[in-house]
Amino acid sequence: MTSYFQHPEIDPVILRLWGPFQIRCYSLLYVGGFLVGRALLKRLAREDRFRFTGEQVEQLTLWLLVGTVIGARIVFCVFYDPQALLANPLYLFQVYNGGLSFHGGLIGVIVAAYLFARRNDIPYWNLTDALALATPTGLAMGRMGNFINGELWGRVTTVPWGMYFRGAGPQPRHPSQLYEFFLEGVVLFAVLWTSKRFIRRDGLLSMIFLLGYAAIRFTVEFFREPDVQVGYLAFGLTMGQWLSLAMFAIAAAVAAWLHFHPPDYGTAGKKKR
């Protein structure tokens, strides 16, 4: 008889304040991901390849944090839980109840990075390549937060490493949060930082990140239980898979365009020392 693992009893709330306000492990890991990303961006700022400074990274981090939360919340509410949003428009602001979408957070980062680059005379694709290199560590910390919360568990399984999750019924499930931790965080980080040594044209590292994430997310979704309020969509795919397919197609098209139309910055965006 196979003996499965039990999800560890970890209280996701570190400190209860008043009302709905709490300090949760996930929140700290989410912020921690930005702090690690900021450290990596500061390291990259010292390289001649990148045209932003360490001082600019401080302000950029705040822009990215705001853009991520706004984009992630809007896309989650619109695509994953529109019924709740229509029933109560204030649901959009109830971030403390959970519900963030990576694809939405990505859109928020893209917009925030564009506005910041325009404001500070930084070549956009040059900046997004640095962000691509810094993002996987944040993804890894976010997935670990999902695991601690015991949320976004996988589908029912009989694999020896199956795990019982509280609230997920009596059957063992894939620990899909750990799959994503390893693939989105560790593997994607290694691929990007290895590619950085060989790929010099601005924008292509960004596309490798998008293509890699889309492929990983699409695959892992076969092991992850879809959101109960959404379920399975056309062709038995999940919302995450359809959004990942759209991401992959757009990234492939942009990568092809960048290959034939390399960015020409002229004298703009020269790093100030």
Backbone bond lengths (Angstrom), bond angles and torsions (degrees), N, CA, C in turn:
res aa  C-N    CA-C-N  psi(-1)  N-CA   C-N-CA  omega(-1)  CA-C   N-CA-C  phi
1 M - - - 1.468 - - 1.534 109.48 -
2 T 1.323 116.35 131.24 1.459 120.55 -178.77 1.523 110.81 -75.85
3 S 1.320 116.06 133.90 1.459 121.35 176.62 1.520 108.51 -103.01
4 Y 1.321 115.83 119.89 1.454 120.49 -176.89 1.529 110.98 -96.26
5 F 1.320 114.57 165.13 1.459 120.82 -179.49 1.526 110.42 -84.17
6 Q 1.315 115.03 153.47 1.462 121.56 174.75 1.525 108.11 -107.55
7 H 1.318 116.81 132.58 1.459 119.63 177.48 1.518 109.27 -59.02
8 P 1.334 118.13 130.24 1.472 120.47 -175.93 1.522 112.01 -62.18
9 E 1.339 114.40 144.53 1.461 120.83 179.71 1.532 109.30 -78.52
10 I 1.316 116.56 86.99 1.459 122.08 179.92 1.528 108.39 -114.38
11 D 1.315 116.24 122.48 1.462 119.91 177.90 1.533 108.03 -73.44
12 P 1.325 118.38 114.93 1.464 120.28 -178.24 1.520 113.57 -70.25
13 V 1.348 117.20 -13.60 1.462 121.40 -180.00 1.523 109.04 -98.45
14 I 1.311 117.03 118.60 1.463 121.58 178.92 1.521 110.94 -82.34
15 L 1.346 115.66 -41.65 1.465 120.12 -176.99 1.517 109.24 -146.70
16 R 1.337 116.31 126.93 1.452 122.06 175.93 1.523 108.85 -96.20
17 L 1.321 116.32 124.43 1.454 121.16 -177.14 1.524 109.29 -95.77
18 W 1.324 117.66 -94.98 1.473 119.98 176.23 1.527 108.08 -147.06
19 G 1.342 113.27 146.07 1.460 118.58 -178.70 1.519 110.68 60.20
20 P 1.334 116.18 -135.37 1.469 119.74 -177.78 1.529 113.15 -83.05
21 F 1.319 117.19 -0.76 1.459 120.69 -173.72 1.534 110.73 -85.37
22 Q 1.329 115.33 123.68 1.447 122.71 -177.86 1.528 109.43 -143.21
23 I 1.319 115.08 159.58 1.460 120.53 170.00 1.518 106.51 -106.56
24 R 1.329 116.23 114.94 1.458 121.80 -174.07 1.522 110.55 -111.04
25 C 1.336 114.08 154.44 1.468 119.87 177.05 1.522 110.54 -56.40
26 Y 1.335 115.91 -41.76 1.463 119.63 -177.22 1.522 110.52 -61.75
27 S 1.331 116.51 -41.69 1.464 119.83 -179.16 1.526 111.01 -62.95
28 L 1.340 115.66 -43.15 1.458 119.24 179.60 1.520 111.34 -65.63
29 L 1.335 116.92 -39.45 1.465 120.00 177.77 1.524 110.72 -67.24
30 Y 1.329 116.23 -36.33 1.462 121.11 178.76 1.529 109.64 -62.32
31 V 1.329 115.77 -48.88 1.468 120.12 178.04 1.520 110.15 -66.66
32 G 1.339 116.33 -38.85 1.456 120.11 178.09 1.518 111.97 -59.66
33 G 1.328 116.35 -36.14 1.457 119.99 177.08 1.516 112.03 -61.14
34 F 1.338 115.71 -37.93 1.468 119.40 177.45 1.522 111.12 -69.60
35 L 1.319 117.26 -36.39 1.462 119.82 179.70 1.523 111.40 -67.31
36 V 1.329 116.28 -40.93 1.468 119.37 176.41 1.528 109.67 -66.15
37 G 1.326 116.02 -41.43 1.459 119.50 176.96 1.516 111.84 -60.81
38 R 1.329 116.47 -39.72 1.470 120.24 178.17 1.524 110.54 -62.37
39 A 1.331 116.57 -41.29 1.467 120.02 178.90 1.525 111.06 -62.46
40 L 1.332 116.36 -40.39 1.464 119.84 178.83 1.531 111.01 -67.35
41 L 1.335 117.00 -39.32 1.467 120.04 178.14 1.520 110.90 -64.69
42 K 1.323 117.35 -37.82 1.467 120.21 177.06 1.529 110.31 -64.18
43 R 1.315 116.08 -37.86 1.459 119.06 176.69 1.521 110.70 -64.83
44 L 1.323 116.74 -43.69 1.461 120.67 -179.47 1.523 111.36 -66.76
45 A 1.337 116.46 -31.42 1.468 120.34 -179.56 1.522 111.71 -61.82
46 R 1.327 117.40 -22.82 1.468 120.48 179.92 1.524 112.80 -79.23
47 E 1.348 116.54 -10.66 1.458 120.27 179.59 1.527 110.05 -86.01
48 D 1.314 116.45 142.56 1.468 120.87 179.47 1.521 112.09 -63.52
49 R 1.311 116.20 -24.10 1.466 120.49 -177.52 1.527 112.26 -62.41
50 F 1.325 116.67 -36.61 1.463 119.86 -173.72 1.517 110.41 -98.44
51 R 1.341 115.27 140.25 1.459 121.41 -168.83 1.530 113.02 -105.62
52 F 1.294 116.25 35.00 1.460 120.37 172.37 1.521 107.72 -128.95
53 T 1.305 115.78 165.56 1.466 120.57 -176.14 1.523 111.13 -109.35
54 G 1.323 114.65 164.29 1.452 119.58 177.26 1.516 112.27 -62.63
55 E 1.324 116.62 -33.38 1.469 120.42 178.51 1.530 110.86 -65.48
56 Q 1.318 117.26 -37.03 1.462 120.47 -179.99 1.530 111.89 -69.50
57 V 1.332 116.59 -25.36 1.460 120.34 -179.30 1.531 111.15 -62.18
58 E 1.334 117.51 -35.48 1.464 120.73 -178.73 1.523 111.03 -58.23
59 Q 1.313 116.70 -48.22 1.464 120.63 -179.71 1.527 110.87 -72.43
60 L 1.327 116.65 -37.07 1.464 120.74 -179.83 1.520 111.27 -59.72
61 T 1.319 117.75 -39.26 1.465 121.25 -177.76 1.520 111.31 -58.99
62 L 1.323 117.43 -41.50 1.462 121.23 179.00 1.525 110.29 -65.73
63 W 1.326 117.14 -43.79 1.462 120.78 178.10 1.534 110.39 -58.01
64 L 1.318 115.86 -44.13 1.465 120.36 -177.83 1.523 111.54 -67.39
65 L 1.334 116.99 -39.62 1.455 120.70 179.50 1.526 110.81 -61.96
66 V 1.327 116.29 -46.30 1.467 120.41 179.14 1.526 110.64 -64.54
67 G 1.329 116.73 -45.56 1.460 120.64 -179.95 1.508 112.41 -61.96
68 T 1.336 116.66 -39.98 1.462 120.72 -179.45 1.520 111.61 -63.60
69 V 1.324 116.64 -49.52 1.462 120.04 -176.65 1.526 110.91 -64.84
70 I 1.328 117.57 -44.30 1.473 120.40 -179.57 1.523 110.73 -63.20
71 G 1.333 116.47 -49.82 1.464 119.59 -179.24 1.508 112.49 -64.05
72 A 1.337 117.19 -42.97 1.459 121.25 -177.92 1.521 111.44 -64.36
73 R 1.329 117.00 -38.12 1.457 120.18 -178.06 1.524 111.19 -73.49
74 I 1.321 116.72 -42.35 1.469 119.84 -178.00 1.527 110.41 -63.27
75 V 1.325 117.56 -47.63 1.464 120.29 -177.89 1.524 111.17 -66.25
76 F 1.333 117.23 -37.49 1.463 118.85 177.16 1.519 110.96 -61.10
77 C 1.328 116.01 -47.98 1.468 119.63 -177.54 1.533 111.84 -65.36
78 V 1.325 116.83 -40.68 1.464 120.52 -175.48 1.520 111.76 -75.06
79 F 1.338 118.07 -42.20 1.460 120.82 -173.86 1.525 113.66 -97.02
80 Y 1.327 117.45 -34.13 1.455 119.68 -174.17 1.524 113.91 -100.16
81 D 1.324 118.90 -25.02 1.464 120.20 -177.68 1.531 111.54 -146.07
82 P 1.337 117.48 54.27 1.467 119.49 -177.14 1.523 113.43 -65.97
83 Q 1.351 117.34 -27.12 1.460 119.42 179.85 1.529 110.69 -63.20
84 A 1.321 116.05 -44.52 1.468 119.45 179.51 1.524 110.94 -65.12
85 L 1.320 116.77 -36.63 1.465 120.59 179.98 1.518 111.22 -67.57
86 L 1.337 116.81 -41.82 1.459 120.46 179.29 1.528 111.19 -67.81
87 A 1.340 116.21 -35.31 1.461 119.74 179.81 1.515 111.73 -71.90
88 N 1.335 116.27 -31.01 1.463 120.51 -178.09 1.528 108.78 -150.39
89 P 1.348 117.43 96.18 1.467 119.87 -178.94 1.533 114.09 -56.55
90 L 1.335 117.30 -25.65 1.465 120.20 178.19 1.524 111.80 -68.73
91 Y 1.344 116.61 -12.79 1.461 121.08 176.80 1.532 111.10 -57.05
92 L 1.329 115.15 -26.99 1.462 120.26 179.71 1.523 111.67 -59.27
93 F 1.325 116.65 -31.55 1.458 121.10 -175.74 1.536 113.33 -95.00
94 Q 1.312 117.57 -1.56 1.464 121.27 -177.10 1.523 110.47 -87.25
95 V 1.314 115.99 60.36 1.467 121.24 -178.75 1.520 110.71 -64.36
96 Y 1.326 117.14 -27.52 1.462 120.93 -178.66 1.519 111.97 -65.69
97 N 1.332 117.97 -15.57 1.463 121.14 176.69 1.521 112.14 -86.94
98 G 1.336 116.92 0.33 1.463 120.49 -179.26 1.515 110.71 86.56
99 G 1.320 115.01 166.56 1.456 120.29 177.59 1.512 112.23 112.94
100 L 1.334 116.51 81.51 1.460 122.55 176.77 1.521 108.45 -131.26
101 S 1.300 116.58 141.57 1.467 121.93 -179.32 1.518 109.87 -109.57
102 F 1.347 116.71 129.97 1.459 118.60 177.71 1.517 110.96 -61.48
103 H 1.333 117.06 -43.18 1.464 119.70 -178.02 1.527 110.72 -60.52
104 G 1.338 116.55 -37.21 1.455 119.67 176.61 1.510 111.77 -69.73
105 G 1.351 115.84 -40.81 1.456 119.11 176.75 1.517 111.68 -60.54
106 L 1.338 115.96 -36.58 1.467 120.35 177.79 1.526 111.00 -63.45
107 I 1.319 116.69 -43.05 1.466 120.14 177.80 1.530 109.72 -61.44
108 G 1.330 116.24 -42.10 1.462 119.92 178.24 1.514 112.20 -61.63
109 V 1.335 116.99 -39.61 1.467 121.34 178.26 1.522 110.59 -66.52
110 I 1.329 117.08 -41.93 1.470 121.19 -179.99 1.521 110.66 -59.70
111 V 1.332 115.68 -45.33 1.468 120.17 -179.68 1.524 110.69 -67.24
112 A 1.343 116.53 -46.58 1.468 120.24 -178.96 1.530 111.00 -62.21
113 A 1.335 117.11 -41.57 1.467 120.52 179.74 1.525 110.96 -65.50
114 Y 1.333 116.84 -38.89 1.463 120.07 178.76 1.523 111.28 -63.24
115 L 1.318 116.00 -47.00 1.466 119.97 -179.67 1.526 110.82 -64.87
116 F 1.323 116.66 -41.31 1.468 119.84 179.96 1.530 110.91 -66.42
117 A 1.330 116.83 -40.98 1.462 120.53 179.40 1.523 110.87 -63.63
118 R 1.328 117.33 -42.64 1.466 120.81 178.61 1.523 110.50 -63.75
119 R 1.319 116.17 -41.57 1.460 120.58 -176.21 1.526 111.77 -68.41
120 N 1.338 116.82 -31.80 1.461 121.10 -173.60 1.522 113.56 -110.80
121 D 1.327 117.15 12.35 1.464 121.76 176.52 1.543 111.31 55.89
122 I 1.345 115.28 47.81 1.468 121.66 176.98 1.529 107.96 -111.18
123 P 1.335 119.10 132.69 1.469 120.65 176.42 1.524 110.38 -57.79
124 Y 1.321 115.58 126.21 1.460 120.25 -171.41 1.523 112.77 -60.61
125 W 1.340 117.78 -50.31 1.463 120.26 -176.44 1.524 111.27 -66.60
126 N 1.301 116.52 -30.42 1.456 120.44 176.44 1.525 110.30 -64.28
127 L 1.328 116.05 -41.23 1.459 121.08 179.01 1.524 111.49 -69.33
128 T 1.334 117.83 -42.62 1.466 119.75 -178.01 1.529 111.63 -66.66
129 D 1.334 117.72 -30.70 1.466 119.30 176.08 1.525 110.33 -62.98
130 A 1.321 116.93 -41.51 1.467 120.35 177.45 1.525 110.39 -64.22
131 L 1.321 116.95 -40.62 1.461 120.54 179.04 1.528 110.94 -64.27
132 A 1.342 116.67 -38.13 1.462 120.40 178.17 1.525 110.88 -61.39
133 L 1.321 116.36 -39.86 1.463 120.61 179.89 1.525 111.82 -68.72
134 A 1.321 117.11 -29.81 1.466 121.29 -175.92 1.524 113.72 -90.98
135 T 1.322 118.21 -13.37 1.464 121.07 -171.40 1.521 115.52 -76.80
136 P 1.339 121.35 -39.41 1.475 119.76 -174.45 1.521 115.00 -55.62
137 T 1.325 118.37 -33.23 1.469 119.04 178.70 1.520 110.91 -65.01
138 G 1.327 116.46 -37.74 1.458 120.26 176.34 1.522 111.89 -65.96
139 L 1.340 115.90 -38.96 1.464 119.82 177.37 1.527 110.25 -62.17
140 A 1.328 116.13 -41.98 1.458 120.10 -179.79 1.528 110.91 -61.24
141 M 1.320 116.88 -43.54 1.464 120.01 -179.26 1.521 111.13 -68.21
142 G 1.328 116.91 -36.01 1.455 120.14 177.48 1.517 111.98 -64.95
143 R 1.333 117.09 -41.16 1.469 120.31 178.96 1.520 111.30 -68.06
144 M 1.328 116.59 -34.38 1.454 118.64 175.53 1.527 109.91 -65.45
145 G 1.320 116.80 -35.58 1.460 119.97 174.79 1.514 111.72 -63.21
146 N 1.336 117.16 -40.49 1.470 120.58 175.68 1.526 110.98 -59.76
147 F 1.332 115.79 -41.06 1.468 119.74 -179.57 1.525 110.65 -66.07
148 I 1.324 117.27 -44.23 1.470 120.49 178.97 1.527 110.33 -61.11
149 N 1.329 116.75 -40.09 1.466 120.69 179.27 1.530 112.05 -69.92
150 G 1.339 116.94 -17.07 1.460 119.18 -175.65 1.513 111.77 68.17
151 E 1.342 116.83 37.34 1.460 121.91 -178.16 1.527 109.94 -121.56
152 L 1.316 115.37 167.33 1.469 121.51 179.88 1.522 111.34 54.66
153 W 1.331 114.96 41.29 1.459 119.46 -179.23 1.530 110.78 -70.78
154 G 1.328 114.56 172.64 1.461 120.53 -176.05 1.516 113.39 -88.69
155 R 1.311 114.56 -176.83 1.461 121.38 178.38 1.530 109.74 -78.92
156 V 1.316 115.19 164.17 1.466 121.22 179.31 1.521 109.24 -60.37
157 T 1.333 116.50 138.98 1.457 120.83 -175.29 1.522 111.05 -147.27
158 T 1.336 115.02 165.71 1.463 121.24 173.36 1.525 110.85 -119.62
159 V 1.333 118.51 10.80 1.466 120.50 179.20 1.535 108.90 -65.53
160 P 1.332 117.67 149.92 1.480 120.11 -175.38 1.519 114.11 -59.78
161 W 1.334 117.35 -24.78 1.468 119.43 -179.75 1.541 112.36 -95.18
162 G 1.322 116.34 16.90 1.455 119.95 175.87 1.522 110.71 -58.73
163 M 1.331 116.24 155.70 1.461 120.16 -172.93 1.527 110.45 -138.35
164 Y 1.333 115.09 141.26 1.459 120.84 173.76 1.531 108.78 -86.64
165 F 1.328 115.66 126.44 1.461 120.94 178.02 1.519 109.06 -111.97
166 R 1.312 116.30 136.56 1.463 120.57 176.99 1.521 109.94 -61.67
167 G 1.312 116.18 130.33 1.452 120.95 179.56 1.512 113.87 86.46
168 A 1.344 117.37 -0.22 1.469 120.31 -177.54 1.516 112.44 -106.41
169 G 1.337 116.46 10.69 1.448 118.90 179.15 1.518 112.50 91.66
170 P 1.331 116.72 179.61 1.465 121.29 -173.27 1.524 114.95 -84.24
171 Q 1.316 118.13 -2.85 1.461 120.43 -175.70 1.530 111.93 -98.45
172 P 1.325 117.59 146.36 1.472 120.51 178.34 1.521 110.82 -70.15
173 R 1.312 115.66 149.61 1.451 121.12 -176.81 1.533 110.82 -132.60
174 H 1.334 114.60 159.61 1.455 119.74 173.86 1.536 109.24 -63.31
175 P 1.331 118.35 133.46 1.473 119.96 170.71 1.523 108.92 -79.44
176 S 1.318 115.56 69.83 1.468 120.89 -171.61 1.526 112.17 -64.51
177 Q 1.340 116.92 -24.06 1.473 118.30 176.18 1.528 110.68 -60.87
178 L 1.339 116.51 -37.14 1.466 120.29 -179.74 1.525 111.14 -73.88
179 Y 1.341 116.77 -31.89 1.466 119.40 174.67 1.530 109.00 -60.46
180 E 1.345 114.96 -45.70 1.466 119.14 -178.23 1.527 111.09 -69.61
181 F 1.337 116.67 -36.69 1.466 120.18 175.96 1.526 110.24 -55.21
182 F 1.318 116.54 -46.56 1.459 120.24 -176.49 1.527 111.79 -73.62
183 L 1.322 117.10 -45.71 1.469 119.82 -174.21 1.525 112.45 -77.00
184 E 1.338 116.98 -47.17 1.465 120.09 -178.89 1.520 111.74 -74.25
185 G 1.339 116.03 -34.09 1.452 119.58 -176.07 1.514 113.24 -90.65
186 V 1.316 117.23 -62.20 1.463 121.48 -173.05 1.530 111.97 -75.67
187 V 1.339 116.75 -54.59 1.472 120.24 -175.32 1.525 111.25 -65.33
188 L 1.321 117.35 -48.02 1.460 120.17 -177.73 1.525 110.80 -64.72
189 F 1.314 117.67 -36.63 1.469 121.26 175.95 1.531 109.91 -60.52
190 A 1.324 116.69 -46.85 1.466 120.57 -178.95 1.526 111.65 -63.75
191 V 1.325 116.79 -41.28 1.468 120.45 -179.97 1.526 110.83 -63.35
192 L 1.330 116.87 -45.52 1.463 120.82 -177.21 1.530 112.19 -66.77
193 W 1.319 117.29 -44.97 1.462 119.60 -177.04 1.524 111.44 -72.92
194 T 1.327 117.04 -26.41 1.464 119.29 172.13 1.527 110.47 -72.42
195 S 1.328 116.85 -42.71 1.470 121.47 179.81 1.526 111.63 -63.74
196 K 1.331 116.16 -31.05 1.463 120.74 -179.04 1.529 111.84 -56.70
197 R 1.312 117.84 -30.48 1.465 121.89 -178.63 1.528 111.94 -71.10
198 F 1.320 117.13 -23.32 1.465 120.50 -173.01 1.520 113.83 -113.48
199 I 1.324 117.32 -24.44 1.468 120.96 -175.96 1.518 108.86 -104.20
200 R 1.310 116.52 118.83 1.460 121.60 -176.09 1.529 112.90 -108.87
201 R 1.306 117.80 -21.47 1.463 119.60 -176.39 1.524 110.36 -71.97
202 D 1.319 115.97 127.20 1.460 121.03 -178.37 1.526 111.67 -60.39
203 G 1.305 114.96 138.98 1.462 121.87 176.16 1.513 113.62 101.05
204 L 1.329 117.82 -27.93 1.460 119.38 -175.38 1.531 112.11 -73.05
205 L 1.322 117.98 -33.86 1.463 118.99 174.66 1.526 111.19 -63.41
206 S 1.321 115.62 -36.92 1.469 119.74 176.66 1.520 110.87 -60.74
207 M 1.340 115.77 -41.50 1.458 119.58 -179.14 1.526 111.58 -71.00
208 I 1.336 117.40 -34.49 1.462 119.84 175.46 1.522 109.84 -62.08
209 F 1.322 116.31 -40.49 1.464 119.65 177.17 1.528 110.98 -61.56
210 L 1.331 116.63 -48.77 1.466 119.73 -177.51 1.524 111.56 -64.54
211 L 1.334 116.69 -44.35 1.463 120.14 179.54 1.524 110.41 -64.49
212 G 1.334 116.45 -42.42 1.458 120.02 -179.59 1.517 112.33 -65.40
213 Y 1.337 116.13 -45.55 1.460 118.94 179.96 1.528 110.43 -63.44
214 A 1.321 116.62 -44.69 1.464 120.10 -178.59 1.524 111.02 -59.68
215 A 1.336 117.22 -43.39 1.459 120.72 -179.80 1.527 110.86 -65.89
216 I 1.334 116.47 -42.07 1.467 120.56 179.53 1.523 110.87 -65.07
217 R 1.319 115.91 -48.24 1.478 119.43 -177.46 1.522 110.87 -63.76
218 F 1.329 117.05 -41.74 1.464 120.48 178.94 1.521 110.33 -59.21
219 T 1.331 116.79 -42.10 1.462 121.11 -178.01 1.520 111.97 -70.47
220 V 1.322 116.73 -46.88 1.460 120.59 -176.70 1.524 111.16 -65.34
221 E 1.323 117.45 -27.95 1.467 120.29 179.62 1.523 112.12 -61.02
222 F 1.343 117.90 -21.66 1.466 120.12 175.98 1.532 111.20 -69.66
223 F 1.316 117.50 -17.41 1.456 122.42 179.80 1.524 112.16 -108.30
224 R 1.318 117.50 -5.82 1.462 122.61 -174.80 1.518 110.13 -105.15
225 E 1.308 116.09 136.27 1.465 121.14 178.15 1.526 109.40 -68.82
226 P 1.342 118.17 127.19 1.462 118.95 179.93 1.527 111.69 -68.53
227 D 1.320 115.86 157.04 1.458 120.25 177.91 1.529 110.17 -57.02
228 V 1.326 115.62 132.06 1.460 120.16 -171.70 1.517 111.88 -61.57
229 Q 1.342 117.91 -32.76 1.458 120.35 -177.45 1.531 112.35 -79.55
230 V 1.333 116.19 -8.65 1.472 120.49 179.51 1.516 111.30 -111.83
231 G 1.333 116.31 -48.14 1.460 120.83 -179.73 1.520 112.36 70.38
232 Y 1.330 114.50 -150.40 1.465 120.20 -179.53 1.523 109.54 -95.17
233 L 1.314 115.25 143.60 1.462 121.50 -178.99 1.527 109.81 -108.72
234 A 1.317 117.87 -155.53 1.461 122.61 -176.88 1.528 111.26 -55.85
235 F 1.330 115.22 139.20 1.464 123.51 178.93 1.530 112.97 62.10
236 G 1.324 116.12 20.77 1.454 120.21 177.53 1.511 114.54 73.81
237 L 1.319 117.13 14.10 1.456 120.78 179.51 1.527 110.18 -92.00
238 T 1.327 115.90 160.32 1.455 121.18 -179.97 1.528 110.46 -94.99
239 M 1.312 115.46 170.70 1.466 119.58 177.12 1.528 110.09 -60.97
240 G 1.338 116.71 -42.04 1.453 120.00 178.55 1.511 112.49 -59.49
241 Q 1.334 117.22 -36.08 1.464 120.13 179.65 1.523 111.53 -71.91
242 W 1.325 117.44 -40.00 1.465 119.13 178.97 1.530 110.70 -66.53
243 L 1.323 117.03 -40.64 1.464 119.48 177.26 1.529 110.83 -65.78
244 S 1.327 116.93 -35.43 1.460 120.44 178.47 1.531 111.01 -69.55
245 L 1.320 117.34 -37.29 1.466 120.18 176.27 1.528 110.65 -62.09
246 A 1.339 115.89 -42.38 1.465 119.60 177.94 1.520 110.15 -63.81
247 M 1.341 117.19 -42.08 1.459 121.13 177.69 1.523 111.06 -60.44
248 F 1.317 116.68 -44.90 1.466 120.99 -178.18 1.525 110.78 -62.36
249 A 1.336 116.08 -44.72 1.466 119.86 -178.72 1.528 111.28 -63.84
250 I 1.320 116.99 -44.57 1.472 120.65 179.90 1.523 110.33 -64.67
251 A 1.337 116.96 -44.27 1.464 120.45 -179.24 1.523 111.50 -63.65
252 A 1.326 116.81 -39.78 1.468 119.77 178.86 1.525 110.89 -63.75
253 A 1.335 116.13 -40.92 1.465 120.30 179.83 1.531 110.51 -66.27
254 V 1.331 116.77 -43.11 1.471 120.08 -179.94 1.531 110.49 -67.55
255 A 1.342 117.25 -37.78 1.466 120.42 177.95 1.522 110.60 -61.56
256 A 1.330 116.89 -42.42 1.464 120.14 178.07 1.520 110.77 -63.97
257 W 1.325 117.04 -40.94 1.464 120.88 179.41 1.527 110.76 -64.31
258 L 1.334 116.53 -42.93 1.462 119.96 179.44 1.525 111.83 -66.10
259 H 1.324 115.79 -31.70 1.474 119.08 179.48 1.526 111.10 -63.85
260 F 1.321 115.76 -39.70 1.466 119.79 -177.15 1.529 112.81 -94.27
261 H 1.340 116.63 -15.14 1.466 120.53 179.79 1.530 109.29 -131.46
262 P 1.331 117.81 72.95 1.470 119.93 -179.19 1.516 111.18 -60.52
263 P 1.329 118.03 143.56 1.474 121.24 179.99 1.527 111.19 -59.04
264 D 1.317 115.47 137.64 1.460 121.54 176.85 1.519 107.40 -121.89
265 Y 1.316 117.02 104.60 1.451 121.19 -174.74 1.526 112.85 -89.88
266 G 1.297 117.22 -16.33 1.458 119.67 -174.84 1.514 109.86 64.01
267 T 1.288 116.78 -127.79 1.474 120.88 178.73 1.528 111.62 -98.25
268 A 1.312 117.27 -0.20 1.464 120.70 -178.26 1.527 110.43 -74.43
269 G 1.292 114.90 153.24 1.448 120.43 173.04 1.507 114.53 74.32
270 K 1.312 118.88 16.23 1.455 120.44 177.90 1.510 109.83 -68.44
271 K 1.328 115.79 131.14 1.460 119.62 -176.73 1.522 111.00 -65.98
272 K 1.319 115.41 133.70 1.452 121.57 178.09 1.530 108.78 -90.48
273 R 1.322 116.32 128.94 1.458 120.66 -177.71 1.526 109.51 -117.72
